[in-house]
Amino acid sequence: MRVPPSVAAALNAVPPPHPFDLDLYLSLVQDARGRRILIHDLPRAAVAAVCGAWIPWEGVDHVFIDPAADGLHRDHIIAHEIGHMFLDTTAGRNSGIDTTSLRLLLATVGAPPTVAVAARSGTDAHERDVELFALLTVTGQAPPRQSSRIDRVFSALDYP
Ligand SMILES: [Zn+2]
């Protein structure tokens, strides 16, 4: 298993608490970025398209999450969206979300339709890096430490 340098740097930017504590991690990320993070329930109509999304708008990072997700699943989705905050180098990624859902999310935060949304879906290389970031964040597995259980997850993600 190889952790790409960009993912390692993102993990080092705000080392996740171990054991993972979402509220603590959110406050650390907010302090580091100087931006508030607000967690919203993903509107029902958008749940079919994605299970999480991030909209940076006017000094606030809005994170939407499927209200049905709980426990580790919820932590993981939120960590994934935070991964986008650290790893997205290009604005304008509206991956994996349909126009109707996109409009709904933007309307919820009062943002114009031109604002980019990072939605949790898709399987491209960038999404895989973000997913690796989320996995390492919630499991407290900073590179190069790893366990056989984590290795199996990486294998499932088709990670080298
Ligand atoms: Zn994503």
py3Dmol code that shows the C-alpha trace and the ligand (Angstrom):
import py3Dmol

protein = """\
ATOM      1  CA  MET A   1       0.000   0.000   0.000  1.00  0.00           C
ATOM      2  CA  ARG A   2       1.326   3.387  -0.995  1.00  0.00           C
ATOM      3  CA  VAL A   3      -0.047   6.633   0.358  1.00  0.00           C
ATOM      4  CA  PRO A   4       0.298   9.356  -2.301  1.00  0.00           C
ATOM      5  CA  PRO A   5       2.318  12.383  -1.066  1.00  0.00           C
ATOM      6  CA  SER A   6      -0.709  14.649  -1.489  1.00  0.00           C
ATOM      7  CA  VAL A   7      -2.776  12.414   0.810  1.00  0.00           C
ATOM      8  CA  ALA A   8       0.030  12.176   3.384  1.00  0.00           C
ATOM      9  CA  ALA A   9       0.385  15.975   3.331  1.00  0.00           C
ATOM     10  CA  ALA A  10      -3.363  16.391   3.779  1.00  0.00           C
ATOM     11  CA  LEU A  11      -3.334  14.036   6.769  1.00  0.00           C
ATOM     12  CA  ASN A  12      -0.424  15.942   8.287  1.00  0.00           C
ATOM     13  CA  ALA A  13      -2.151  19.294   7.798  1.00  0.00           C
ATOM     14  CA  VAL A  14      -4.566  18.438  10.620  1.00  0.00           C
ATOM     15  CA  PRO A  15      -3.590  15.141  12.250  1.00  0.00           C
ATOM     16  CA  PRO A  16      -6.836  13.306  13.077  1.00  0.00           C
ATOM     17  CA  PRO A  17      -7.419  12.487  16.749  1.00  0.00           C
ATOM     18  CA  HIS A  18      -6.847   8.889  17.652  1.00  0.00           C
ATOM     19  CA  PRO A  19      -9.210   7.303  18.576  1.00  0.00           C
ATOM     20  CA  PHE A  20     -11.254   9.285  16.088  1.00  0.00           C
ATOM     21  CA  ASP A  21     -13.609  11.872  17.551  1.00  0.00           C
ATOM     22  CA  LEU A  22     -15.673  13.686  14.923  1.00  0.00           C
ATOM     23  CA  ASP A  23     -16.523  16.775  16.988  1.00  0.00           C
ATOM     24  CA  LEU A  24     -12.901  17.248  18.009  1.00  0.00           C
ATOM     25  CA  TYR A  25     -11.687  16.709  14.458  1.00  0.00           C
ATOM     26  CA  LEU A  26     -14.216  19.206  13.080  1.00  0.00           C
ATOM     27  CA  SER A  27     -13.039  21.846  15.537  1.00  0.00           C
ATOM     28  CA  LEU A  28      -9.380  21.191  14.640  1.00  0.00           C
ATOM     29  CA  VAL A  29     -10.134  21.503  10.912  1.00  0.00           C
ATOM     30  CA  GLN A  30     -12.161  24.679  11.452  1.00  0.00           C
ATOM     31  CA  ASP A  31      -9.305  26.245  13.448  1.00  0.00           C
ATOM     32  CA  ALA A  32      -6.707  25.223  10.852  1.00  0.00           C
ATOM     33  CA  ARG A  33      -8.706  26.520   7.887  1.00  0.00           C
ATOM     34  CA  GLY A  34     -10.189  29.539   9.639  1.00  0.00           C
ATOM     35  CA  ARG A  35     -13.597  28.578   8.289  1.00  0.00           C
ATOM     36  CA  ARG A  36     -16.742  27.277   9.969  1.00  0.00           C
ATOM     37  CA  ILE A  37     -18.031  23.849   9.045  1.00  0.00           C
ATOM     38  CA  LEU A  38     -21.799  23.413   9.085  1.00  0.00           C
ATOM     39  CA  ILE A  39     -23.272  19.932   8.793  1.00  0.00           C
ATOM     40  CA  HIS A  40     -26.639  19.657   7.032  1.00  0.00           C
ATOM     41  CA  ASP A  41     -28.950  16.780   6.309  1.00  0.00           C
ATOM     42  CA  LEU A  42     -28.810  15.966   2.628  1.00  0.00           C
ATOM     43  CA  PRO A  43     -32.243  16.779   1.135  1.00  0.00           C
ATOM     44  CA  ARG A  44     -34.229  13.615   0.499  1.00  0.00           C
ATOM     45  CA  ALA A  45     -34.339  14.242  -3.239  1.00  0.00           C
ATOM     46  CA  ALA A  46     -30.529  14.306  -3.401  1.00  0.00           C
ATOM     47  CA  VAL A  47     -29.898  11.121  -1.407  1.00  0.00           C
ATOM     48  CA  ALA A  48     -30.381   8.917  -4.451  1.00  0.00           C
ATOM     49  CA  ALA A  49     -27.586  10.728  -6.281  1.00  0.00           C
ATOM     50  CA  VAL A  50     -24.973  11.087  -3.524  1.00  0.00           C
ATOM     51  CA  CYS A  51     -24.507  10.346   0.181  1.00  0.00           C
ATOM     52  CA  GLY A  52     -22.437  13.433   0.944  1.00  0.00           C
ATOM     53  CA  ALA A  53     -21.486  16.779  -0.538  1.00  0.00           C
ATOM     54  CA  TRP A  54     -19.374  19.807   0.279  1.00  0.00           C
ATOM     55  CA  ILE A  55     -20.158  23.386  -0.704  1.00  0.00           C
ATOM     56  CA  PRO A  56     -17.657  26.089   0.257  1.00  0.00           C
ATOM     57  CA  TRP A  57     -19.609  29.291   0.383  1.00  0.00           C
ATOM     58  CA  GLU A  58     -18.867  32.668   2.005  1.00  0.00           C
ATOM     59  CA  GLY A  59     -16.414  31.555   4.676  1.00  0.00           C
ATOM     60  CA  VAL A  60     -18.432  28.474   5.586  1.00  0.00           C
ATOM     61  CA  ASP A  61     -17.815  24.895   4.529  1.00  0.00           C
ATOM     62  CA  HIS A  62     -21.258  23.367   4.176  1.00  0.00           C
ATOM     63  CA  VAL A  63     -21.179  19.585   4.423  1.00  0.00           C
ATOM     64  CA  PHE A  64     -24.300  17.646   3.479  1.00  0.00           C
ATOM     65  CA  ILE A  65     -24.770  14.109   4.656  1.00  0.00           C
ATOM     66  CA  ASP A  66     -27.381  11.429   4.193  1.00  0.00           C
ATOM     67  CA  PRO A  67     -29.399  11.666   7.444  1.00  0.00           C
ATOM     68  CA  ALA A  68     -29.693   7.864   7.468  1.00  0.00           C
ATOM     69  CA  ALA A  69     -25.907   7.466   7.867  1.00  0.00           C
ATOM     70  CA  ASP A  70     -24.748   7.002  11.444  1.00  0.00           C
ATOM     71  CA  GLY A  71     -21.750   5.936  13.475  1.00  0.00           C
ATOM     72  CA  LEU A  72     -18.611   5.099  11.543  1.00  0.00           C
ATOM     73  CA  HIS A  73     -20.421   5.497   8.217  1.00  0.00           C
ATOM     74  CA  ARG A  74     -21.341   9.084   9.095  1.00  0.00           C
ATOM     75  CA  ASP A  75     -17.791   9.829  10.304  1.00  0.00           C
ATOM     76  CA  HIS A  76     -16.430   8.374   7.086  1.00  0.00           C
ATOM     77  CA  ILE A  77     -18.660  10.427   4.791  1.00  0.00           C
ATOM     78  CA  ILE A  78     -17.836  13.658   6.649  1.00  0.00           C
ATOM     79  CA  ALA A  79     -14.109  12.792   6.601  1.00  0.00           C
ATOM     80  CA  HIS A  80     -14.442  12.219   2.856  1.00  0.00           C
ATOM     81  CA  GLU A  81     -15.867  15.704   2.352  1.00  0.00           C
ATOM     82  CA  ILE A  82     -13.083  17.141   4.529  1.00  0.00           C
ATOM     83  CA  GLY A  83     -10.693  15.238   2.271  1.00  0.00           C
ATOM     84  CA  HIS A  84     -12.044  17.328  -0.587  1.00  0.00           C
ATOM     85  CA  MET A  85     -11.270  20.480   1.421  1.00  0.00           C
ATOM     86  CA  PHE A  86      -7.615  19.460   1.655  1.00  0.00           C
ATOM     87  CA  LEU A  87      -7.152  17.672  -1.653  1.00  0.00           C
ATOM     88  CA  ASP A  88      -9.229  19.509  -4.237  1.00  0.00           C
ATOM     89  CA  THR A  89      -6.875  21.615  -6.279  1.00  0.00           C
ATOM     90  CA  THR A  90      -9.367  22.682  -8.899  1.00  0.00           C
ATOM     91  CA  ALA A  91     -12.634  24.468  -8.350  1.00  0.00           C
ATOM     92  CA  GLY A  92     -15.580  23.440 -10.414  1.00  0.00           C
ATOM     93  CA  ARG A  93     -15.852  19.769  -9.621  1.00  0.00           C
ATOM     94  CA  ASN A  94     -19.515  18.930  -9.687  1.00  0.00           C
ATOM     95  CA  SER A  95     -18.854  15.233  -9.843  1.00  0.00           C
ATOM     96  CA  GLY A  96     -21.570  12.692  -9.443  1.00  0.00           C
ATOM     97  CA  ILE A  97     -24.478  14.967  -8.798  1.00  0.00           C
ATOM     98  CA  ASP A  98     -27.406  15.701 -11.043  1.00  0.00           C
ATOM     99  CA  THR A  99     -28.473  19.238 -11.835  1.00  0.00           C
ATOM    100  CA  THR A 100     -31.681  19.062  -9.794  1.00  0.00           C
ATOM    101  CA  SER A 101     -29.889  17.898  -6.655  1.00  0.00           C
ATOM    102  CA  LEU A 102     -27.159  20.450  -7.201  1.00  0.00           C
ATOM    103  CA  ARG A 103     -29.681  23.294  -7.380  1.00  0.00           C
ATOM    104  CA  LEU A 104     -31.355  22.001  -4.231  1.00  0.00           C
ATOM    105  CA  LEU A 105     -28.097  22.000  -2.238  1.00  0.00           C
ATOM    106  CA  LEU A 106     -27.064  25.419  -3.485  1.00  0.00           C
ATOM    107  CA  ALA A 107     -30.494  26.844  -2.652  1.00  0.00           C
ATOM    108  CA  THR A 108     -30.228  25.410   0.871  1.00  0.00           C
ATOM    109  CA  VAL A 109     -27.081  27.403   1.592  1.00  0.00           C
ATOM    110  CA  GLY A 110     -28.182  30.426  -0.465  1.00  0.00           C
ATOM    111  CA  ALA A 111     -25.382  30.052  -2.997  1.00  0.00           C
ATOM    112  CA  PRO A 112     -25.713  30.892  -6.696  1.00  0.00           C
ATOM    113  CA  PRO A 113     -25.819  28.040  -9.232  1.00  0.00           C
ATOM    114  CA  THR A 114     -22.241  28.710 -10.324  1.00  0.00           C
ATOM    115  CA  VAL A 115     -20.704  27.492  -7.052  1.00  0.00           C
ATOM    116  CA  ALA A 116     -18.924  24.146  -7.274  1.00  0.00           C
ATOM    117  CA  VAL A 117     -19.995  21.179  -5.193  1.00  0.00           C
ATOM    118  CA  ALA A 118     -17.876  18.189  -4.278  1.00  0.00           C
ATOM    119  CA  ALA A 119     -20.288  15.302  -4.006  1.00  0.00           C
ATOM    120  CA  ARG A 120     -19.452  11.907  -2.664  1.00  0.00           C
ATOM    121  CA  SER A 121     -19.686   9.569  -5.584  1.00  0.00           C
ATOM    122  CA  GLY A 122     -17.557   8.741  -8.574  1.00  0.00           C
ATOM    123  CA  THR A 123     -14.600   6.416  -8.835  1.00  0.00           C
ATOM    124  CA  ASP A 124     -11.866   8.399 -10.535  1.00  0.00           C
ATOM    125  CA  ALA A 125      -8.303   8.582  -9.211  1.00  0.00           C
ATOM    126  CA  HIS A 126      -8.956  11.807  -7.335  1.00  0.00           C
ATOM    127  CA  GLU A 127     -11.992  10.356  -5.599  1.00  0.00           C
ATOM    128  CA  ARG A 128      -9.859   7.365  -4.645  1.00  0.00           C
ATOM    129  CA  ASP A 129      -7.303   9.651  -2.997  1.00  0.00           C
ATOM    130  CA  VAL A 130     -10.063  11.453  -1.114  1.00  0.00           C
ATOM    131  CA  GLU A 131     -11.480   8.108  -0.059  1.00  0.00           C
ATOM    132  CA  LEU A 132      -8.063   6.971   1.174  1.00  0.00           C
ATOM    133  CA  PHE A 133      -7.767  10.202   3.164  1.00  0.00           C
ATOM    134  CA  ALA A 134     -11.173   9.520   4.767  1.00  0.00           C
ATOM    135  CA  LEU A 135     -10.264   5.948   5.593  1.00  0.00           C
ATOM    136  CA  LEU A 136      -6.949   6.862   7.200  1.00  0.00           C
ATOM    137  CA  THR A 137      -8.616   9.717   9.094  1.00  0.00           C
ATOM    138  CA  VAL A 138     -11.402   7.736  10.736  1.00  0.00           C
ATOM    139  CA  THR A 139      -9.296   4.658  11.432  1.00  0.00           C
ATOM    140  CA  GLY A 140      -6.441   6.684  12.924  1.00  0.00           C
ATOM    141  CA  GLN A 141      -4.059   4.926  10.563  1.00  0.00           C
ATOM    142  CA  ALA A 142      -1.399   7.433   9.651  1.00  0.00           C
ATOM    143  CA  PRO A 143       1.133   6.225   7.127  1.00  0.00           C
ATOM    144  CA  PRO A 144       3.298   4.198   7.171  1.00  0.00           C
ATOM    145  CA  ARG A 145       1.605   2.262   9.995  1.00  0.00           C
ATOM    146  CA  GLN A 146      -0.951  -0.204   8.753  1.00  0.00           C
ATOM    147  CA  SER A 147      -2.782  -3.295   9.795  1.00  0.00           C
ATOM    148  CA  SER A 148      -3.765  -6.322   7.812  1.00  0.00           C
ATOM    149  CA  ARG A 149      -7.391  -5.288   8.177  1.00  0.00           C
ATOM    150  CA  ILE A 150      -6.639  -1.924   6.595  1.00  0.00           C
ATOM    151  CA  ASP A 151      -4.692  -3.681   3.842  1.00  0.00           C
ATOM    152  CA  ARG A 152      -7.778  -5.667   2.988  1.00  0.00           C
ATOM    153  CA  VAL A 153      -9.783  -2.471   2.679  1.00  0.00           C
ATOM    154  CA  PHE A 154      -7.143  -1.013   0.381  1.00  0.00           C
ATOM    155  CA  SER A 155      -7.304  -4.141  -1.719  1.00  0.00           C
ATOM    156  CA  ALA A 156     -11.054  -3.756  -1.946  1.00  0.00           C
ATOM    157  CA  LEU A 157     -10.510  -0.195  -3.166  1.00  0.00           C
ATOM    158  CA  ASP A 158      -8.033  -1.540  -5.691  1.00  0.00           C
ATOM    159  CA  TYR A 159      -5.249   0.503  -4.138  1.00  0.00           C
ATOM    160  CA  PRO A 160      -1.671  -0.522  -4.933  1.00  0.00           C
TER     161      PRO A 160
END
"""
ligand_1 = """\
1
ZN
Zn -15.756 12.767 -3.222
"""
view = py3Dmol.view(width=600, height=400)
view.addModel(protein, "pdb")
view.setStyle({"model": 0}, {"cartoon": {"style": "trace"}})
view.addModel(ligand_1, "xyz")
view.setStyle({"model": 1}, {"stick": {}})
view.zoomTo()
view.show()
